[in-house]
Structure formats: C-alpha cells, structure tokens
Amino acid sequence: MGSLLVGGLVFLFLSMATSIGLIVRARLPDHHLNAESKDVIRLATAVVGTLSALALGLLIASAKSTYDNAEVEMRTAAARVLLLDRVMAQYGPETDRARHLLRELIAKRLSRGWSAETTDEPSAKALGEYQDIEAVQADLRSLTPKDAGQRSLQTRALEVSGMVAETHWLLVESGKEGLPWAFLTVLVCWLALLFATFGLQAPTNPTVLSILLVCALSVAGAIFLISDMANPYVGLVHVSDAPLQSAIERLGRP
C-alpha cells in the first residue's frame, strides 16, 4: 500500500472519529458532559494519549533507523563495487570481461531501481541481479593466476564479490519486512479514540474544527513519514542513488 494512501486513510479515519464525537455530543444530555464528566474523560484519555505518543515515537525511531541503515548500505555497496573493480584492474587484462559484467550490473540496478522486487526478478531481456554477480564470480574463479600476486588479487576479488552478493540477498530479505501493520492498526485506533473525545468535548465553531483538522493532518503526516521511511528505496522519501551514480563513472578505468 502506498505511503500517501496510508496517510490519506489515517486522516480520513481521524476526521470521521472527530465527526462522530461531535454528533454524539449533540445528542447527549447536558449532565453527561458537565465539568465532572469532562474531568474523568480527560483523565481516561490521558492514558491512551500517553500510549499513543510512545507508540508513535517508537515507530518513527524504527523507520528512521531503517532509513539510515539503507543509506549506509547504499554507500557500502558502492564502495565494495569500486573496490572490486580496482582489484580486478590490478589483476590484469584477463578480468576485462568480468569488469564489463560488473559495470552492466550497476547500470541495470540504476535503470531498474534499488529494490528487492526489481533487482531479484529476471525480465524478458535481463537476468536477475544475483545471476549477474554470479557470472562475475564465475569469471574470477576461471582465472589462472601466474604468480603469487595474481593469486592474492584473485582471492581478494572473490572475497569482495561475495560481499556484493551478500548485500543483494540482505536487500531481498529486508525488503519483505515492511511496516508492523498490527502495531500501526492499534495505534490508529488509539488515535481515533482520542480524536473522538476531542470532538465530544469541543464546541462546534470554525476555529476549533479547523484546529482539529490540522491536528488530524499532522498525525496523518507522521504516519505517512513512517510508512515512507520504512521502505527507503521507493516512495517520496527515498535513499539517493548518488553513490552508485558516482561509482559507475569510475568503473572500467585503467
């Protein structure tokens, strides 16, 4: 589900909860909303408000951590690709084909996107990324070192290519995690209860209604950010592919 859609649904849900509170307020007897009753309502909703604030903070922290980790992974992957290319260049012209395959792999990733769905699935004209890196590794294994220096470089190249392959599979596995939807659903229900009590106690004037709508929009914006940052390679708030763009400009140099 798209992050904008999630945020829009949360805003709609909270607005409906506020409207329900306003409708119920108009139909309740006056003694149900006297000063004593409102004090009890505030005390009860304070507990839910505290829980909602804690849960929202945890989700924001988790999504930000996911986003930051993805940025680190992007820079690390680009650095490993450059290192692999330089090690193969030091080996000699025997690795030209493997270096060409590596450049094609990065070009494909930039064109198809940095996500588990686009990099792992073969298309009509292109193999999955894991098959590309395996082809590079196969070329490296087929080399016949002439001396100890080349043997050391071959070992190092295979080690770094294994790290690149490992990064791919980590992306595939982490891409299936996504948001804790059960946790998010409970949080939205708590927030809806809070906004319903706001509507229950609020006087029906344009100023109060506008403030409640702005608050609902702010909370929906927070949920949108959580959903978007939890999927850091797609969406409006996504990890930049600048490290890969920079890497591909350096690949294949003598």
Backbone as a ProteinNet text record, in pm:
[ID]
protein_1_A
[PRIMARY]
MGSLLVGGLVFLFLSMATSIGLIVRARLPDHHLNAESKDVIRLATAVVGTLSALALGLLIASAKSTYDNAEVEMRTAAARVLLLDRVMAQYGPETDRARHLLRELIAKRLSRGWSAETTDEPSAKALGEYQDIEAVQADLRSLTPKDAGQRSLQTRALEVSGMVAETHWLLVESGKEGLPWAFLTVLVCWLALLFATFGLQAPTNPTVLSILLVCALSVAGAIFLISDMANPYVGLVHVSDAPLQSAIERLGRP
[TERTIARY]
84	0	88.1	57.5	137.9	133.5	244.6	253.2	152.3	132.3	33.6	-106.2	-135.4	-266.7	-285.5	-181.1	-188.5	-214.1	-137.4	-157.7	-295.6	-345.5	-479.9	-588.4	-573.5	-672.1	-672	-553	-544.4	-611.9	-588.2	-652.6	-804.4	-850.9	-994.9	-1052.5	-983.2	-1028.6	-1037.1	-934.9	-934.9	-1040.7	-1062.7	-1168	-1305.3	-1324.4	-1452.6	-1471.9	-1365.3	-1374.7	-1412.8	-1353.3	-1388.2	-1533.6	-1579	-1718.6	-1813.8	-1777.9	-1863.1	-1873.1	-1759.1	-1760.7	-1851.8	-1849.1	-1935.1	-2082.6	-2111.3	-2250.4	-2302.4	-2219.4	-2259.1	-2277.6	-2193.5	-2204.5	-2339.7	-2384.2	-2511.1	-2630.5	-2614.8	-2728.5	-2725.9	-2616.6	-2606.8	-2677	-2737.3	-2792.7	-2682.2	-2716.6	-2617.1	-2538.6	-2605.1	-2533.8	-2426	-2429.4	-2324.7	-2194.1	-2203.4	-2083.9	-2061.7	-2098.7	-2070.6	-1922.1	-1881.1	-1739.4	-1678.8	-1752.1	-1700	-1681.4	-1777.6	-1768.6	-1650	-1630.1	-1518.2	-1384.2	-1377.3	-1252.4	-1218.3	-1320.6	-1298.7	-1256.6	-1322.2	-1288.1	-1142.9	-1101.9	-963.8	-863.6	-894.5	-803.2	-791.3	-906.1	-905	-829.9	-855.2	-790.3	-642.7	-603.6	-462.1	-378.3	-434.8	-362.3	-344.1	-452.8	-444.9	-352.5	-357.6	-270.7	-123.9	-92	47	93	8	42.6	60.2	-27.8	-19.1	109.3	147.2	270.1	392.7	393.6	505.5	512.6	396.8	394.6	436.1	387.1	422.7	572.2	626.2	770.1	852.8	808.7	880.7	878.4	763.9	753.5	840.1	840.8	923.3	1071.7	1112.5	1252	1290.5	1199.9	1227.7	1239.9	1146.7	1151.2	1276.7	1314.8	1435.9	1559.7	1561.5	1673.9	1683.6	1568.6	1565.9	1620	1578.9	1623.2	1773.6	1822.5	1966	2049.1	2000.9	2071.9	2076.7	1967.9	1964.5	2064.5	2078.6	2177.9	2319.3	2346.9	2479	2502.3	2399.8	2411.8	2439.6	2374.4	2396	2541.1	2592.8	2731.3	2829.6	2800.1	2888.6	2891.2	2773.8	2765.7	2844.1	2830.3	2903.2	3054.1	3096.4	3239.7	3292.4	3214.9	3259.2	3268.5	3174.3	3178.6	3303.4	3333.3	3454.8	3580.8	3581.7	3697.2	3715.2	3604.1	3611.1	3666.4	3620.2	3667.9	3817.3	3863.6	4005.9	4092.8	4045	4121.1	4133.3	4023.8	4028.9	4118.7	4119	4207	4353.4	4385.8	4523.2	4564.3	4468.1	4499.2	4554.2	4488.9	4535.8	4422.2	4453.3	4350.3	4263.5	4306.2	4224.6	4088.1	4075.6	3949.7	3860.8	3896.1	3818	3671.1	3645.8	3507	3432	3496	3431.8	3403.9	3495.3	3474.4	3359.6	3348.1	3237.1	3103.8	3100.4	2979	2942.3	3043.1	3017.1	2957	3009.2	2953.4	2809.5	2783.9	2646.5	2552.5	2602.1	2520.9	2477.2	2570.4	2538.3	2445.8	2470.3	2383.2	2241.1	2229.5	2097.2	2027.9	2103.6	2043.7	1993	2069.1	2026	1902.2	1891.4	1777.1	1652.1	1671.6	1556.6	1514	1598.2	1562.7	1634	1642.6	1714.6	1611.8	1551.6	1453.3	1458.2	1408.3	1414.8	1336.9	1221.5	1136.2	1200.5	1267	1320.4	1456.8	1535.7	1670.8	1675.6	1579.1	1586.7	1512.5	1419.1	1337.8	1392.6	1416.1	1460.7	1351.6	1392.3	1297.3	1313.9	1242.2	1246.9	1386.3	1461.7	1592.4	1708.8	1678.5	1786	1770.4	1883	1883	1862.3	1827.3	1821.8	1961	1968.9	2099.3	2187.7	2128.5	2208.5	2276.5	2212.7	2275	2390.7	2379.1	2487.6	2612.3	2596.8	2713.3	2771.6	2687.2	2737.9	2820.1	2781.9	2859.4	2997.3	3002.3	3131.2	3217.4	3156.2	3231.3	3281.9	3199.9	3242.4	3364.8	3364.7	3480.1	3604.5	3586.5	3700.7	3756.9	3667.8	3713.9	3786.4	3750.4	3812	3950.6	3990.2	4123.9	4233.5	4346.3	4462.6	4577.4	4594.4	4699.5	4838.8	4923	5057.9	5161.2	5126.4	5220.5	5144.7	5218.1	5155.9	5074.8	5121.3	5048.8	4910.1	4903.1	4773.2	4685.3	4745.7	4668.1	4604.6	4680.5	4629.3	4515.9	4533.9	4430.5	4304	4319	4202.3	4124.8	4195.7	4131	4056.7	4123.8	4061.3	3938	3946.1	3832.2	3713.2	3739.9	3631.1	3568.8	3652.4	3601.7	3509.4	3552.4	3471.9	3345.3	3355.1	3234.9	3134.4	3185.4	3094.5	3022.6	3090.8	3026.4	2917.4	2944.9	2845.5	2721.6	2744.1	2631.8	2555	2628.9	2563.7	2475.3	2522	2442.5	2311.1	2317.4	2195.1	2094.2	2139.2	2045.8	1993.9	2074.5	2025.9	1914.8	1930.2	1826.2	1697.7	1710.8	1592.6	1517.5	1591.5	1527.2	1468.4	1542.6	1492.2	1377	1370.5	1260.8	1126.7	1125.3	999.4	945.5	1021.3	979.7	866.9	892.3	788.7	746.3	624.5	571.4	510.8	516.3	440.8	294.1	219.5	82.5	-8.9	7.5	-77.4	-53.6	73.4	109.2	50.9	63.8	14	-138.1	-207.4	-353.2	-400.6	-336.1	-372.7	-347.5	-235.9	-203.8	-311.2	-353.2	-455.3	-588.2	-619.4	-741.7	-732.8	-616.5	-597.4	-613.5	-554.2	-563.9	-708.2	-779.6	-920.5	-1002.5	-973.5	-1042.4	-1013.8	-888.8	-852.6	-927.9	-929.9	-996.9	-1148.3	-1202.2	-1345.7	-1377.1	-1289.7	-1310.8	-1288.2	-1197.8	-1182.2	-1312.5	-1371.4	-1498.1	-1609.8	-1603.6	-1705.8	-1704.4	-1588	-1574.7	-1563.8	-1545.8	-1517.4	-1645.1	-1643.3	-1754.7	-1754	-1868.6	-1877.6	-1864.1	-1740.5	-1715.5	-1601.8	-1593.7	-1495.6	-1351	-1316	-1178.1	-1137.6	-1222.8	-1193.5	-1189.9	-1285.9	-1290.9	-1167.2	-1123.1	-1003.6	-880.1	-867.8	-752.7	-752.8	-870.6	-879.8	-840.6	-882.7	-847	-697	-637	-492.8	-416.9	-466.6	-403.5	-414.4	-531.7	-550	-456.5	-439.8	-349.3	-204.7	-167.1	-30.2	-1.1	-96.1	-77	-70	-157.3	-154.4	-21.4	35	165.6	274.9	265	363.5	353.2	230.3	211.1	264.2	243.6	296.3	449.2	515.9	661.5	709.7	639.6	676.2	667.1	555.3	535	636.3	668.9	760.8	904.2	947.8	1084.9	1104.6	995.9	1007.9	1038.3	1016.4	1051.6	1146.4	1272.8	1362.5	1407.5	1384.9	1432.5	1325.7	1202.1	1093.1	1018.4	928.8	848	906.7	842.3	885.8	1012.7	1021.4	1141.6	1223.3	1316.1	1391.6	1542	1616.7	1762.5	1813.9	1904	1960	2052.7	2048.6	2139.5	2265.5	2293.7	2413.7	2542.4	2560	2682.8	2701.4	2592.7	2604.2	2632.1	2568.8	2595.4	2742.9	2797.1	2938.7	3026.3	2983	3062.9	3069.8	2958.9	2956.8	3044.2	3064.6	3152.7	3298.7	3331	3470.5	3499	3392.9	3412.8	3476	3565	3625	3746.7	3786	3905.3	4033.5	4135.2	4261.2	4322.4
-118.6	0	124.4	225.5	344.7	427.6	496.9	577.5	691	755.1	862.9	811	691.3	631.6	601.1	549	520.9	648.3	753.9	881.3	938	928	977.6	902.1	770	689.5	722.6	745.6	782.4	917.2	1014.1	1144.5	1130.7	1051.5	1030.6	962.4	864.3	789.9	881.1	964.6	1055.8	1164	1211	1310.5	1251.1	1127	1060.4	1041.2	1006.4	989	1120.4	1231.3	1362.4	1395.7	1365.7	1392.3	1309.9	1185.8	1101.3	1160.9	1209.7	1273.9	1395	1477.3	1594.8	1556	1451	1405.9	1352.5	1272.5	1217.4	1329.8	1430.2	1543.8	1612.5	1629.4	1699.5	1620.3	1489.7	1406.2	1365.1	1391.1	1351.8	1453.2	1408.2	1502.3	1588.8	1708.5	1803.3	1750	1671.8	1626.6	1523	1466.3	1371.7	1442.1	1572.3	1648.2	1766.3	1748.1	1853.4	1853.4	1941.7	1957.2	1829	1760.9	1637	1529.1	1516.9	1415.7	1442.9	1570.6	1604.9	1576.4	1597.5	1568	1419.5	1335.5	1190.8	1150.8	1209.8	1179.1	1217.3	1333.3	1377.8	1285	1241.6	1151.5	1017.3	966.6	837.1	846	953.5	965.8	1003.2	1057.7	1088.1	961.5	851.2	723.3	677.7	686	646	740.4	869.2	965.4	937.7	901.4	867.8	744.3	641.5	520.2	550.4	634.5	668.5	743.2	836	912.2	821.1	727.4	633.4	545.5	492.3	404.5	479.5	603.3	682.8	714	745.1	771.1	649.5	531.4	407.8	379.3	400.5	375.5	472.8	598.6	697.5	662	625	587.9	464.4	366	244.4	273.7	356.9	390.2	470.5	563.8	643.2	554.2	456.9	363.5	281.6	235.9	160.5	245.1	371.1	461.7	486.5	512.5	537.7	415.4	296	172.8	154.5	190.5	177.4	272.6	393.2	487.1	431.6	373.7	314.4	198.2	115.2	1	47.2	157.9	209.7	253.5	329.9	376.7	259.9	163.5	47.3	-35.4	-56.3	-134.2	-65.8	66.2	139.4	128.5	140	129.3	-10.3	-113.9	-250.1	-275.8	-219.8	-235.5	-168.9	-49	19.5	-57.6	-109.7	-187.4	-311.8	-380.2	-499.8	-466.5	-355.5	-315.4	-285.3	-217.3	-183	-307.3	-401	-524.8	-600.8	-606.6	-676.5	-603.5	-468.7	-391.8	-421.2	-436	-467.6	-608	-697.6	-834.9	-837	-758.8	-756.1	-760.7	-760.9	-758.9	-884.6	-990.5	-1112.6	-1089.6	-982.8	-956.8	-856.1	-822.8	-720.9	-760.3	-888.8	-932.7	-922.4	-962.7	-954.9	-809.7	-719.7	-577.5	-521.3	-566.6	-523.1	-573	-697.3	-751.1	-673.5	-635.2	-559.9	-423.6	-358.6	-228.7	-244.1	-348.7	-373.1	-397.9	-467.1	-494.8	-363.7	-269.8	-142	-58.5	-59.4	14.8	-40.2	-171.8	-233.9	-194.5	-194.6	-158.1	-14.7	75.2	214.4	230.5	149.8	162.7	93.1	-16	-92.9	-56.3	18	59.2	-24.8	33.1	-30	-89.3	-197.5	-264.2	-414.1	-489.2	-634.5	-684.6	-622.6	-671.2	-651.7	-536.6	-507.6	-570.2	-593.3	-646.6	-798.5	-862.8	-1007.7	-1084	-1018.2	-1088.1	-1066.5	-1174.3	-1158.7	-1094.5	-1012.9	-957.3	-1031	-986.1	-1056.1	-1053.4	-943.3	-928.6	-925.2	-930.6	-916.5	-1018.3	-1069.9	-1164.2	-1091.1	-1166.7	-1108.7	-1069.1	-972.8	-920.7	-1029.5	-1120.1	-1225.2	-1312.4	-1329.5	-1407.5	-1330.8	-1197.8	-1116.3	-1125.7	-1110.1	-1114.7	-1255.7	-1356	-1492.9	-1513.8	-1445.6	-1455	-1390.8	-1278.5	-1214.5	-1309.5	-1372.9	-1465.1	-1585.9	-1633.9	-1746.9	-1710	-1588.2	-1543.1	-1534.3	-1487	-1475.5	-1613.5	-1709.7	-1844.9	-1912.6	-1873.9	-1938.5	-1884.3	-1777.4	-1721.2	-1818.3	-1812.7	-1894.3	-1801.7	-1777	-1684.5	-1731.5	-1634.7	-1666.6	-1657.9	-1585.5	-1571.7	-1549.4	-1531.6	-1514.8	-1385.9	-1282.2	-1155.2	-1169	-1231.4	-1251	-1345.1	-1444.9	-1536.8	-1461.8	-1370.8	-1289.9	-1198	-1137.8	-1049.5	-1127.5	-1248.1	-1331.2	-1363.7	-1400.6	-1432.1	-1311.4	-1195.4	-1072.7	-1036.8	-1050.2	-1018.6	-1109.5	-1237.9	-1330.6	-1295.3	-1252.3	-1212.9	-1091.5	-989.9	-868.5	-895.6	-978.4	-1011.4	-1087.4	-1169	-1236.6	-1137.2	-1029.8	-925.7	-854.5	-829.2	-764.9	-853.7	-984.6	-1078.6	-1083.6	-1079.9	-1082.4	-959.8	-842.3	-720	-734.3	-799.6	-820.8	-905.9	-1016.2	-1104.6	-1041.3	-957.9	-884	-788.2	-725.6	-637	-713.5	-831	-912	-949.9	-993	-1036.1	-919	-808.1	-693.7	-626.1	-640.3	-579.4	-641.4	-760.1	-827.4	-789	-709.6	-679.5	-576.2	-456.2	-354.9	-304.5	-250.6	-193.8	-299.8	-278.9	-365.8	-325.9	-383.1	-335.8	-353.8	-461	-480.9	-368.8	-336	-228.5	-96.3	-69.5	54.9	62.9	-49.2	-50.9	-17.8	-76.8	-47.5	100.1	154.1	294.9	385.7	356.8	439.4	431.1	314.4	300.9	385.8	386.5	472.1	619.3	658.7	798.2	834.4	741.2	766.9	788.1	710.8	729.5	868.1	910.6	1043.6	1152.9	1142.8	1246.1	1242.3	1126	1118.5	1192.2	1177.5	1250.2	1399.9	1438.9	1581.4	1638	1564.4	1608.8	1608.4	1514.9	1504.8	1626.3	1685	1796.9	1931.9	1933	2058	2134.8	2266.7	2348.6	2352.6	2355.4	2349.2	2489	2536.4	2663.1	2641	2725.6	2702.7	2696.3	2776.1	2777.1	2641.8	2588.3	2459.4	2348.9	2349.1	2245.5	2252.3	2373.6	2388.5	2333.8	2364.9	2315.8	2163.7	2104.2	1957.6	1894.8	1957.5	1905.1	1916.9	2028.4	2045.5	1941.5	1915.2	1813.1	1675.1	1644.6	1515.9	1505.2	1617.1	1617.5	1598.8	1657.2	1643.4	1498.9	1435.6	1295.3	1206.2	1233.3	1155.6	1175	1297.7	1322.7	1240.9	1226.9	1144.5	998.5	948.9	810.6	793.5	895.8	890.7	879.1	959.7	953.8	817.8	762.4	629.8	526.1	528.8	431.4	449.9	575.8	601.7	564.7	599.1	568.9	421	348.7	204.7	130.3	196.8	141.3	240.6	242.6	353.6	360.1	255.7	257.8	303.5	322.2	368.8	479.1	547.6	649	788.3	883.8	1022.8	1047.3	985.8	998.2	871.3	874.6	754.1	781.1	674.9	684.3	723.3	819.3	864.7	759.1	746.2	652.6	723.4	842	917	836.8	757.1	676.9	581.5	520.2	431.1	508.7	627.6	710.6	749.4	782.9	817.4	696.3	579.5	458.4	419.8	427.4	380.9	468.9	594.4	682.5	640.2	569.2	528.2	385.3	308.3	168.5	157.4	59.8	32	115.7	207.5	289.3	205.3	239.4	164.8	173.6
0	0	0	-87.3	-96.5	30	55.8	177.3	177.8	61.7	53.4	81.3	30.5	55.1	203	267.4	411.2	490	458.7	526.9	503.5	379	347.9	423	431.9	504.4	653.9	710.1	852.4	875.5	787	801	792.9	697.5	683.5	807.3	859.9	977	1099.8	1119.1	1233.7	1219.3	1096.1	1072.5	1100.7	1061.1	1089.5	1239.5	1310.1	1454.8	1522.6	1475.7	1531.1	1502.6	1380.9	1344.2	1429.3	1455.4	1540.4	1680.5	1731.9	1863.4	1866.2	1760	1753.2	1745.6	1670.5	1657.7	1791.1	1857.9	1988	2089.4	2085.1	2177.4	2164	2039.9	2016.9	2069.4	2085.6	2125.4	2272.5	2341.9	2482	2571.5	2680.5	2779.7	2838.3	2883.2	2931.7	3050.9	3139.2	3258.6	3228	3105.6	3065.4	3031.2	3007.9	2970	3064.1	3189.5	3286	3322.2	3411.2	3443.6	3498.2	3587.1	3646.7	3540.3	3450.9	3345	3253	3218.9	3131.1	3197.4	3330.6	3401.1	3394.6	3411.5	3403.3	3261.5	3161.8	3021.9	2993.1	3042	3019.3	3086.6	3208.3	3278.5	3206.2	3159.5	3090.1	2957.5	2881.8	2750.8	2763.9	2880.6	2901	2896.6	2948.2	2943.7	2798.7	2720.8	2579.6	2502.8	2536.8	2469.7	2495.6	2619.4	2652.5	2576.5	2574.4	2499.5	2351.1	2295.9	2153.3	2122.8	2211.9	2190.7	2194.4	2289.6	2298.5	2174.1	2132.9	2015	1889.5	1874.5	1757.1	1756.5	1874	1883	1847.7	1893.8	1861.9	1711.8	1648.9	1505.2	1425.4	1466	1396.9	1412	1534.3	1557.8	1476.6	1469.8	1393.2	1244.5	1192.2	1049.5	1016.2	1104.9	1081.7	1084.4	1174.6	1181	1052.6	1001.8	876	761.2	757.4	651.4	660.2	781.4	799.3	761.8	800	763.9	613	545.8	399.8	334.1	389.5	335.8	350.5	467.1	490.3	394.3	375	283.7	140.8	99.5	-35.2	-53.6	41.7	31	39.3	127.3	141.5	13.6	-45.5	-169.4	-281	-292.4	-396	-373.8	-247.8	-217.6	-250.8	-220.6	-249.8	-399.5	-474.4	-619.9	-676.7	-630.7	-676.8	-638	-515.1	-470.2	-556	-586.7	-670	-808.2	-865.4	-998.1	-996.2	-889.9	-882.7	-861.6	-782.6	-761.6	-893.3	-969	-1097.9	-1195.8	-1189.8	-1279.1	-1248.3	-1119.8	-1080.8	-1125.5	-1136.6	-1177.8	-1320.2	-1408.9	-1546.6	-1646.1	-1776.3	-1881.4	-1884.4	-1815.3	-1812	-1746.5	-1668.8	-1597.3	-1670.2	-1794.3	-1866.8	-1879.8	-1909.7	-1924.8	-1792.7	-1684.1	-1553.3	-1514.9	-1546.8	-1517	-1599.9	-1723.8	-1807.8	-1751.2	-1706.2	-1645.1	-1518.4	-1442.2	-1319.3	-1353	-1454.8	-1494	-1542.5	-1618.9	-1665	-1547.5	-1445.4	-1326.8	-1260.4	-1242.8	-1178.6	-1267	-1398.1	-1489.4	-1483.9	-1473.9	-1465.4	-1335.8	-1226.5	-1097.5	-1100.7	-1161.2	-1167.9	-1255.4	-1360.8	-1451.7	-1398.7	-1324	-1275.8	-1134.9	-1064.6	-928.9	-824.8	-705.1	-594.1	-499.9	-539.1	-453.4	-479.4	-382.4	-392.9	-513.4	-540	-648.4	-785.2	-805.3	-937.6	-961.4	-856.1	-877.7	-877.5	-815.9	-799.8	-908.7	-977.4	-1076.1	-1216.9	-1292.1	-1430.4	-1514.8	-1611.6	-1707.7	-1840.1	-1942.2	-2070.6	-2132.4	-2109.1	-2173	-2074.6	-1946.5	-1847.3	-1735.6	-1690	-1578.7	-1447.4	-1343.8	-1211	-1166.6	-1075.5	-1034.8	-973.1	-897.4	-834.6	-939.4	-1055.8	-1162.1	-1226.2	-1231.2	-1285.8	-1198.8	-1068	-979.7	-976.3	-992.6	-1000.4	-1127.3	-1236.1	-1360.2	-1341.2	-1268.2	-1237.4	-1154.4	-1054.9	-970.1	-1050.2	-1143.9	-1226.9	-1311.2	-1366.5	-1442.7	-1355.1	-1232.8	-1141.8	-1105	-1085	-1049.1	-1165.3	-1287.5	-1404.8	-1436.7	-1367	-1392.1	-1348.1	-1417.9	-1382.5	-1342.7	-1213.4	-1169.3	-1212.7	-1254.1	-1299.5	-1187.8	-1082.3	-971.8	-842.1	-734.2	-602.7	-594.9	-664.8	-662.7	-723.5	-840.8	-904.8	-823.2	-759.2	-676.7	-558.7	-500.6	-390	-436.3	-555.2	-609.2	-644.2	-697.3	-728.7	-600.8	-496.2	-368.7	-313.9	-323.1	-272.7	-354.8	-486.2	-572.6	-542.7	-521.3	-488.3	-352.7	-260.4	-127.9	-138.3	-212.3	-225.3	-305.4	-410.2	-488.3	-403	-311.1	-217	-128	-88.2	-7.9	-88	-215.6	-301.9	-314.6	-334	-342.9	-211.4	-100.7	30.9	50.8	4.3	14.3	-60.7	-177	-255	-177.9	-122.2	-52.7	76.5	140.5	256.8	215.9	98.4	46.3	19.5	-40.1	-71.6	56.1	157.7	281.5	359.1	369	444	371.7	239.1	163.6	193.2	254.4	285.9	422.9	499.1	635	637.6	586.2	580.1	717.2	722.2	844.6	935.2	1066.9	1158.7	1156.2	1063.1	1037.3	1157.1	1234	1351.7	1453.4	1474.9	1566.6	1518.1	1387.4	1330.4	1339.7	1320.4	1328.6	1469.6	1569.5	1708.8	1738.9	1690.2	1713.4	1653.3	1531.7	1466.5	1542.8	1595.4	1676.2	1803.4	1867	1984.5	1947.3	1836	1792.1	1757.4	1696.3	1663.9	1791.2	1894.3	2021.6	2079.5	2071.5	2120.6	2045.2	1912.3	1833.6	1853.4	1879.8	1910.4	2040.4	2140.8	2266.9	2248.5	2156.9	2127	2072.8	1976.9	1920.8	2023.8	2118.9	2222.9	2315.1	2334.5	2428.2	2359.2	2228	2157.5	2125.5	2143.3	2095.2	1943	1883.8	1736.9	1677.2	1668.1	1599.1	1499.7	1395.8	1288.5	1336.4	1438.5	1485.7	1544.1	1632.3	1694.5	1590.4	1499.7	1396.5	1305.7	1273.8	1189.5	1260.6	1391.1	1467.4	1473.5	1493.5	1499.5	1366.3	1256.1	1123.8	1098.4	1142.4	1126.2	1208.4	1330.3	1414.1	1349.6	1293.8	1225.7	1105.4	1032.9	917.9	962.2	1075.8	1127.9	1166.5	1234.4	1273	1149.3	1051.1	926.5	854.4	862.7	803	869.5	1002.8	1074.7	1031.3	1016.7	971	829.2	744	607.6	608.4	692.9	700.9	749.9	848.1	899	787.7	715.1	607.5	495.9	463.8	353.7	390	511.2	551.4	581.5	609.8	631.5	502	387.3	255.9	189	232	197.2	52.3	-26.2	-164.3	-262.9	-215.5	-301.3	-227.7	-297.4	-232.3	-244.8	-178.2	-185.9	-105.7	12.1	95.6	76	-18.6	-51.3	-50.2	-38	-35.5	-174.2	-177.2	-304.2	-363.3	-496.2	-563.6	-612.6	-554.7	-594.6	-577.5	-469.2	-459.1	-576.2	-623.8	-739.2	-866.7	-881.8	-998.5	-1004	-886.9	-880.8	-910	-859.5	-879.6	-1026.9	-1097.1	-1236.3	-1325.3	-1284.9	-1362.2	-1349.6	-1240.4	-1217	-1262.1	-1285.7	-1323.9	-1462.3	-1477.3	-1606.9	-1638.9	-1549.5	-1576.6	-1560.2	-1634.4	-1625.9	-1485.7
[MASK]
++++++++++++++++++++++++++++++++++++++++++++++++++++++++++++++++++++++++++++++++++++++++++++++++++++++++++++++++++++++++++++++++++++++++++++++++++++++++++++++++++++++++++++++++++++++++++++++++++++++++++++++++++++++++++++++++++++++++++++++++++++++++++++++

